Amino acid sequence: MRLSIDEYNTYDEETRNLLHHVEIYLNDERQPAGVIVADEEGGYIIRYARDDTGNLKIIRGDDCYETERVDGAVKIVDRRTLPGYQLPLPLAAEA
């Protein structure tokens, strides 16, 4: 499977919904938020790069962040299939 945030609008409703419930693993290590592309067959992810303190690396100004491609064993997991996972409660309707 290959998922890309950049292709969100091209996916069917089921796949768009899946994107809200995935965990991405690279070499069995769960990746923090910031994965842009995850490709199980290709064996790589593209993610926002972080510095030694865990902050996003800024290329220019406040809104352009460095990305990096990292190769390895990629696993895309649908959290809804994990034992004990509960869907978040819907937000209360505004009055």
Secondary structure as UniProt FT lines:
FT   STRAND          2..4
FT   HELIX           5..10
FT   HELIX           13..19
FT   TURN            20..21
FT   STRAND          22..26
FT   TURN            27..28
FT   STRAND          29..30
FT   STRAND          35..39
FT   TURN            40..43
FT   STRAND          44..48
FT   TURN            52..53
FT   STRAND          58..60
FT   TURN            61..63
FT   STRAND          64..65
FT   STRAND          67..71
FT   STRAND          74..78
FT   HELIX           79..81
FT   TURN            83..84
//
